């Protein structure tokens, strides 16, 4: 037996026992469990969730938290009251460098990981959810799916340019193993479930 054969035999002998794949159907359809799981997971990864009935409730909530002089940007017409005079955008991402709060709409949410699916037309310009200090997302409750498999079934055939799944505030622990929020994007993420 060659050295190579001995090494391969040792590797084969030390393989762990196989285990069954996880059940990807842990939630089915749009049952109450899907919403509960989405809120639980997003909260666990550092996001905040508020359940609201109207855009007026969103406006009231945001007005309480914005300080005078804070710049808010959104392309949601129902929130124009908050962003009036703040949406000066000439097409250059640098125009958005001082956006304190971006409010965008998500196409769907995923209960499995607390992520929201945002296409470029929902977050125009596409840098907006990543350059702002704080991100707020408006998501319809009925647009939450159980798993990423369900999400890809819904979006897989669509045509779009830029799009992204965003889950929670930006964070990294790469630097000296210290958790840093906002390293590569928004420091906070709030989802308004409507």
Backbone bond lengths (Angstrom), bond angles and torsions (degrees), N, CA, C in turn:
res aa  C-N    CA-C-N  psi(-1)  N-CA   C-N-CA  omega(-1)  CA-C   N-CA-C  phi
1 X - - - 1.456 - - 1.529 108.43 -
2 X 1.315 115.74 131.66 1.461 120.64 -178.83 1.528 110.13 -79.89
3 X 1.313 115.18 166.75 1.470 120.38 177.02 1.522 110.30 -59.31
4 X 1.311 115.30 -41.83 1.473 120.48 179.43 1.525 109.93 -58.94
5 X 1.307 117.27 -47.39 1.461 121.45 -179.64 1.529 111.55 -62.05
6 X 1.336 116.66 -38.67 1.464 120.79 178.50 1.533 110.97 -63.97
7 X 1.334 115.32 -42.89 1.482 119.78 179.96 1.524 109.83 -64.62
8 X 1.320 117.73 -47.03 1.467 120.46 -179.58 1.526 111.40 -64.00
9 X 1.317 117.41 -36.77 1.465 120.77 177.65 1.527 110.40 -66.20
10 X 1.333 117.30 -40.08 1.468 121.04 178.20 1.525 111.23 -65.38
11 X 1.320 116.21 -40.33 1.473 120.40 177.77 1.525 109.98 -64.06
12 X 1.331 116.91 -45.62 1.468 121.20 -179.90 1.525 111.15 -62.41
13 X 1.332 117.22 -37.89 1.465 120.91 -178.40 1.525 112.48 -72.38
14 X 1.303 117.76 -23.57 1.468 119.94 -175.92 1.527 113.11 -99.24
15 X 1.326 118.48 11.89 1.465 121.27 178.78 1.531 110.02 -70.35
16 X 1.320 117.70 140.07 1.469 119.55 177.31 1.528 110.20 -70.52
17 X 1.327 114.99 161.27 1.460 119.35 176.23 1.518 108.69 -67.28
18 X 1.309 115.92 146.58 1.466 119.24 178.74 1.521 108.81 -72.76
19 X 1.314 115.00 149.40 1.458 120.68 176.83 1.512 107.99 -126.47
20 X 1.312 117.59 154.37 1.470 119.45 -178.25 1.533 110.68 -67.23
21 X 1.318 115.48 151.07 1.461 120.36 176.06 1.522 109.07 -65.93
22 X 1.321 117.48 151.08 1.472 118.95 178.89 1.521 110.88 -65.60
23 X 1.307 115.70 153.40 1.454 121.47 177.97 1.519 108.43 -74.15
24 X 1.335 116.60 113.20 1.468 119.24 -178.27 1.518 112.07 -82.33
25 X 1.315 117.01 -5.02 1.463 120.51 179.33 1.521 110.77 -102.85
26 X 1.346 116.10 43.42 1.461 119.22 -177.36 1.529 112.09 -67.42
27 X 1.318 116.55 -20.62 1.457 121.67 174.13 1.525 107.11 -133.50
28 X 1.285 116.49 142.95 1.460 118.91 -178.26 1.517 108.79 -122.32
29 X 1.339 115.41 128.74 1.455 121.00 173.88 1.515 113.74 63.45
30 X 1.315 115.15 -152.58 1.462 121.06 -176.17 1.523 110.56 -107.11
31 X 1.309 114.96 49.47 1.456 120.42 176.94 1.525 109.19 -75.55
32 X 1.326 117.68 165.38 1.470 119.78 178.60 1.522 113.26 -55.09
33 X 1.322 118.22 -28.51 1.454 121.38 -179.63 1.512 113.62 -61.96
34 X 1.317 117.81 -30.34 1.461 121.60 -179.35 1.530 110.08 -65.89
35 X 1.301 117.11 -47.69 1.461 121.85 178.70 1.521 110.42 -62.88
36 X 1.317 116.49 -45.79 1.468 120.88 -179.85 1.530 110.79 -60.59
37 X 1.325 117.10 -44.21 1.462 121.30 -179.31 1.526 110.43 -65.31
38 X 1.335 118.61 -41.40 1.463 122.14 178.43 1.530 110.23 -58.46
39 X 1.324 116.52 -48.64 1.466 121.43 -179.61 1.530 110.10 -62.39
40 X 1.322 116.91 -44.41 1.467 121.61 -178.95 1.532 111.46 -61.25
41 X 1.321 116.80 -47.90 1.466 120.31 -176.87 1.522 110.69 -68.72
42 X 1.334 118.04 -46.38 1.466 120.18 -179.09 1.523 111.04 -61.73
43 X 1.307 117.47 -39.49 1.460 121.05 177.46 1.527 110.79 -65.31
44 X 1.316 116.77 -39.91 1.463 121.76 179.71 1.527 112.04 -61.91
45 X 1.341 117.27 -36.04 1.465 120.03 -177.85 1.532 112.58 -90.62
46 X 1.329 116.66 10.48 1.462 119.83 172.53 1.507 116.24 104.59
47 X 1.318 118.18 0.21 1.460 120.97 178.41 1.520 111.42 -85.14
48 X 1.318 115.03 168.82 1.462 121.31 175.79 1.517 108.22 -121.54
49 X 1.322 116.91 146.83 1.456 121.66 -178.63 1.524 108.90 -131.44
50 X 1.335 114.72 132.15 1.463 121.13 174.55 1.521 107.46 -127.06
51 X 1.326 115.87 129.73 1.454 119.96 176.90 1.523 107.75 -95.73
52 X 1.327 115.47 123.27 1.460 122.11 -176.69 1.521 109.61 -129.75
53 X 1.335 115.37 165.75 1.461 120.03 179.37 1.520 112.53 -109.19
54 X 1.333 116.52 -23.20 1.465 119.39 -174.89 1.531 110.66 -140.94
55 X 1.318 115.03 163.33 1.464 120.10 174.63 1.529 110.54 -68.74
56 X 1.321 118.12 -26.30 1.460 120.72 177.31 1.530 110.49 -62.41
57 X 1.323 116.93 -37.16 1.465 120.07 177.01 1.532 110.93 -66.21
58 X 1.321 116.45 -36.59 1.464 120.30 177.12 1.525 109.60 -65.08
59 X 1.325 116.40 -46.14 1.470 121.35 179.47 1.522 110.25 -58.72
60 X 1.330 116.88 -46.22 1.470 121.07 179.91 1.525 110.95 -60.19
61 X 1.322 117.25 -44.88 1.458 121.93 -179.77 1.531 110.90 -61.94
62 X 1.320 116.54 -45.27 1.470 120.64 -177.07 1.527 110.72 -68.83
63 X 1.323 117.69 -40.81 1.469 120.51 179.50 1.518 112.11 -59.33
64 X 1.326 117.55 -33.61 1.469 121.40 179.30 1.525 111.72 -67.60
65 X 1.322 116.56 -26.11 1.463 120.14 -173.95 1.517 114.87 -102.90
66 X 1.325 117.71 -20.16 1.467 119.87 178.00 1.518 110.02 -77.56
67 X 1.308 115.71 134.97 1.455 119.97 176.37 1.530 109.11 -91.70
68 X 1.316 118.64 157.66 1.465 120.45 176.72 1.527 110.01 -56.28
69 X 1.308 116.49 132.99 1.464 121.26 179.91 1.517 114.06 92.16
70 X 1.342 117.80 -12.97 1.466 120.03 177.27 1.521 109.40 -68.55
71 X 1.322 115.80 136.92 1.462 121.13 179.90 1.522 109.34 -97.14
72 X 1.333 115.23 125.42 1.457 121.66 176.44 1.523 108.03 -114.86
73 X 1.326 116.35 141.85 1.461 121.05 179.91 1.519 109.33 -132.22
74 X 1.322 115.63 139.02 1.455 120.90 178.52 1.520 109.06 -160.28
75 X 1.319 116.34 154.15 1.455 119.05 172.53 1.527 110.88 -113.41
76 X 1.331 116.53 18.47 1.461 121.34 176.69 1.527 107.77 -89.09
77 X 1.331 117.73 113.66 1.470 120.20 -176.54 1.531 114.20 -54.57
78 X 1.319 118.39 -35.40 1.466 121.32 -178.24 1.523 112.69 -66.77
79 X 1.332 117.36 -13.55 1.465 120.90 -179.07 1.522 112.34 -108.26
80 X 1.317 116.98 16.50 1.465 121.46 -177.96 1.523 112.39 -58.37
81 X 1.316 117.80 -29.10 1.465 122.27 179.13 1.533 111.35 -59.30
82 X 1.311 116.52 -37.43 1.467 121.34 -178.11 1.521 111.28 -77.21
83 X 1.309 116.92 -35.73 1.461 120.92 -172.68 1.520 113.67 -99.50
84 X 1.309 118.09 6.18 1.467 120.93 -178.28 1.527 110.64 -56.05
85 X 1.325 115.73 124.61 1.452 121.54 179.00 1.513 114.31 80.42
86 X 1.326 117.27 -0.31 1.459 120.86 -176.83 1.524 114.37 -107.94
87 X 1.303 116.65 -8.41 1.456 119.73 -172.92 1.519 112.86 -94.53
88 X 1.317 118.03 32.34 1.464 120.41 178.22 1.515 108.84 -66.63
89 X 1.320 115.79 107.29 1.455 119.99 -178.40 1.517 108.29 -138.73
90 X 1.322 115.61 118.60 1.469 120.46 -177.79 1.517 112.49 -98.29
91 X 1.320 116.93 1.96 1.454 120.02 -179.19 1.517 113.10 108.72
92 X 1.326 116.88 -7.81 1.460 120.97 179.23 1.530 109.78 -101.26
93 X 1.321 118.28 130.26 1.476 120.33 179.78 1.529 113.06 -56.44
94 X 1.329 117.34 -28.27 1.466 120.18 179.94 1.525 112.06 -63.01
95 X 1.332 117.26 -21.58 1.462 120.57 176.82 1.526 111.68 -63.21
96 X 1.320 116.89 -18.52 1.461 121.54 -174.83 1.521 113.24 -104.09
97 X 1.318 116.79 9.33 1.471 119.69 -173.58 1.523 114.00 -62.04
98 X 1.295 118.86 -22.19 1.463 120.22 -178.12 1.533 112.66 -110.53
99 X 1.323 117.79 25.18 1.462 120.35 178.03 1.524 108.87 -76.96
100 X 1.306 115.31 117.50 1.461 121.15 178.73 1.537 110.11 -77.95
101 X 1.329 116.38 -42.27 1.460 121.11 -176.26 1.517 110.39 -135.27
102 X 1.313 116.43 126.95 1.462 122.40 171.67 1.515 107.54 -109.94
103 X 1.326 116.01 134.18 1.453 121.20 179.18 1.527 106.65 -121.38
104 X 1.330 115.53 115.96 1.453 120.09 -177.53 1.527 109.36 -130.04
105 X 1.320 115.00 166.40 1.453 120.56 -179.91 1.524 109.24 -107.22
106 X 1.323 116.72 139.72 1.461 121.48 178.95 1.519 109.68 -104.15
107 X 1.321 114.97 147.84 1.459 120.36 178.77 1.523 111.07 -77.77
108 X 1.335 116.48 -39.18 1.461 119.45 177.49 1.514 111.11 -156.17
109 X 1.322 115.13 163.36 1.459 121.83 176.78 1.521 109.00 -123.37
110 X 1.322 116.74 157.32 1.466 122.14 -177.73 1.530 108.72 -122.26
111 X 1.328 116.19 117.64 1.463 120.87 -177.48 1.525 111.97 -65.06
112 X 1.303 117.07 -35.91 1.461 122.69 -175.66 1.526 113.10 -56.13
113 X 1.347 117.66 -36.84 1.464 120.04 -175.47 1.529 114.04 -132.86
114 X 1.328 118.10 4.49 1.453 121.13 178.34 1.515 114.17 72.10
115 X 1.325 117.84 16.45 1.464 121.65 -177.88 1.521 111.53 -86.80
116 X 1.327 115.07 154.01 1.467 121.48 171.89 1.529 108.22 -118.86
117 X 1.317 116.54 146.13 1.461 123.63 -179.07 1.521 108.10 -100.37
118 X 1.329 115.44 119.90 1.465 121.23 -177.07 1.516 109.15 -125.63
119 X 1.326 115.36 127.03 1.457 120.71 176.68 1.527 108.85 -98.00
120 X 1.326 115.29 162.08 1.462 120.88 -176.22 1.526 112.51 -56.78
121 X 1.323 118.10 -39.05 1.469 119.09 -179.07 1.526 112.14 -67.63
122 X 1.324 118.28 -18.81 1.458 121.79 177.14 1.529 111.73 -87.82
123 X 1.300 117.22 -20.70 1.464 120.01 -176.06 1.517 111.86 -124.83
124 X 1.334 116.41 27.71 1.457 118.60 -176.36 1.519 110.38 -60.45
125 X 1.285 118.46 133.67 1.454 127.37 -9.46 1.519 110.83 -71.78
126 X 1.304 116.93 157.01 1.459 120.61 -171.03 1.521 114.32 -63.12
127 X 1.315 118.34 -19.08 1.461 120.77 178.81 1.539 111.58 -78.38
128 X 1.318 116.95 -14.99 1.468 121.18 -172.86 1.532 114.66 -52.45
129 X 1.339 121.27 -49.52 1.473 118.27 -178.58 1.526 114.44 -69.46
130 X 1.324 117.07 -11.00 1.465 120.29 -176.79 1.530 112.83 -104.93
131 X 1.325 116.82 -21.84 1.470 120.27 -176.17 1.528 112.01 -95.10
132 X 1.321 116.86 -18.41 1.468 120.45 -177.96 1.529 110.85 -74.43
133 X 1.310 115.76 160.46 1.466 120.68 175.75 1.528 111.58 -76.87
134 X 1.321 115.85 -38.25 1.461 121.54 -177.43 1.518 108.34 -134.10
135 X 1.330 116.59 139.11 1.457 122.13 -177.54 1.513 109.69 -118.08
136 X 1.326 115.94 130.28 1.466 121.96 173.12 1.526 107.08 -119.31
137 X 1.305 115.35 136.56 1.457 121.65 -177.22 1.521 108.60 -124.87
138 X 1.322 115.45 133.52 1.458 121.45 175.92 1.529 106.76 -100.82
139 X 1.326 116.30 126.14 1.462 121.53 -176.69 1.525 109.36 -138.43
140 X 1.320 115.95 130.84 1.466 120.01 175.85 1.524 109.24 -75.31
141 X 1.328 116.00 133.61 1.464 121.51 -176.91 1.521 112.00 -55.65
142 X 1.326 116.43 -37.89 1.465 119.46 -176.87 1.532 113.02 -72.85
143 X 1.339 116.68 -5.39 1.460 120.84 178.52 1.534 112.84 -98.53
144 X 1.316 116.82 17.63 1.466 120.63 176.03 1.522 108.16 -94.41
145 X 1.319 115.74 128.42 1.463 121.38 177.22 1.522 108.94 -110.38
146 X 1.325 116.22 163.52 1.456 120.64 -173.85 1.520 113.37 -72.73
147 X 1.330 117.71 -49.38 1.460 120.87 -170.88 1.525 111.39 -132.21
148 X 1.333 114.85 169.09 1.464 120.17 174.92 1.527 110.05 -63.38
149 X 1.319 117.79 -31.01 1.462 120.90 176.60 1.525 109.94 -60.01
150 X 1.347 115.95 -44.50 1.470 120.65 177.99 1.525 110.66 -64.14
151 X 1.316 115.75 -40.42 1.468 119.78 -179.89 1.528 110.76 -61.56
152 X 1.331 116.36 -47.12 1.462 119.19 -178.95 1.520 112.09 -66.99
153 X 1.333 118.13 -28.89 1.460 119.58 174.17 1.525 110.61 -64.31
154 X 1.325 116.75 -34.72 1.464 120.44 -179.98 1.526 112.89 -77.77
155 X 1.326 117.65 -37.37 1.467 119.95 -172.75 1.521 113.72 -104.14
156 X 1.313 117.44 -8.95 1.460 120.87 -172.86 1.509 115.78 -59.75
157 X 1.318 118.23 -33.14 1.465 120.97 -176.87 1.531 112.76 -94.96
158 X 1.332 117.52 -2.00 1.466 120.66 -177.82 1.520 111.40 -74.91
159 X 1.318 115.55 156.07 1.463 122.49 174.39 1.530 107.55 -107.21
160 X 1.300 116.90 124.19 1.457 121.51 178.30 1.510 108.29 -155.32
161 X 1.325 116.01 158.31 1.453 120.69 176.58 1.514 108.89 -84.25
162 X 1.312 116.67 -95.25 1.461 122.00 179.83 1.523 109.56 -90.04
163 X 1.314 116.71 139.69 1.458 122.63 174.03 1.520 107.68 -157.06
164 X 1.336 116.49 159.69 1.467 119.38 -178.63 1.514 110.80 -155.62
165 X 1.323 114.78 149.06 1.453 121.00 166.16 1.526 105.92 -90.97
166 X 1.326 116.87 130.14 1.461 121.37 177.98 1.525 107.13 -122.50
167 X 1.330 115.76 129.19 1.464 120.51 -178.96 1.521 109.30 -130.24
168 X 1.307 116.45 108.08 1.457 121.17 175.47 1.511 113.81 72.65
169 X 1.318 116.18 179.22 1.466 120.30 178.08 1.520 110.53 -68.63
170 X 1.324 115.90 157.25 1.464 120.87 176.70 1.519 108.78 -66.16
171 X 1.327 115.79 135.26 1.465 118.37 179.46 1.522 110.07 -153.78
172 X 1.317 115.23 152.24 1.450 121.79 174.86 1.518 108.88 -150.27
173 X 1.316 115.72 150.76 1.460 120.80 173.81 1.523 109.00 -126.48
174 X 1.314 116.64 24.42 1.461 121.76 -177.75 1.527 112.61 -70.74
175 X 1.322 116.81 -30.72 1.459 120.52 -174.42 1.522 109.00 -89.56
176 X 1.313 116.18 108.49 1.464 123.13 178.81 1.529 112.76 52.20
177 X 1.308 117.02 27.37 1.456 123.93 178.73 1.524 112.83 56.01
178 X 1.315 116.85 30.98 1.457 121.83 175.77 1.522 107.98 -105.79
179 X 1.329 116.69 131.77 1.455 120.94 -179.85 1.524 110.13 -72.03
180 X 1.329 115.60 125.46 1.464 121.68 179.00 1.519 107.54 -122.17
181 X 1.329 116.89 123.12 1.463 121.45 176.65 1.521 109.32 -92.10
182 X 1.324 115.78 140.41 1.455 120.56 177.30 1.510 114.72 81.46
183 X 1.308 117.44 16.32 1.466 120.26 -177.21 1.522 111.95 -66.73
184 X 1.306 117.55 -37.52 1.463 121.37 -174.68 1.521 112.31 -125.81
185 X 1.290 118.04 11.81 1.463 120.88 -177.21 1.517 109.56 178.49
186 X 1.325 115.27 -152.95 1.459 121.16 -175.71 1.525 112.72 -62.78
187 X 1.332 115.69 141.36 1.471 121.07 179.35 1.512 112.20 -76.88
188 X 1.333 116.39 -27.38 1.462 121.02 177.15 1.512 109.70 -135.49
189 X 1.331 115.19 154.00 1.464 121.11 175.14 1.516 108.43 -134.95
190 X 1.303 115.48 125.42 1.447 122.80 177.99 1.517 108.16 -119.49
191 X 1.321 116.84 133.69 1.461 120.65 176.09 1.521 108.28 -113.81
192 X 1.322 114.97 125.59 1.472 121.54 174.02 1.516 106.80 -97.16
193 X 1.329 116.77 111.52 1.456 121.86 177.01 1.519 108.20 -88.78
194 X 1.302 116.40 119.00 1.472 120.75 -174.59 1.517 110.99 -115.34
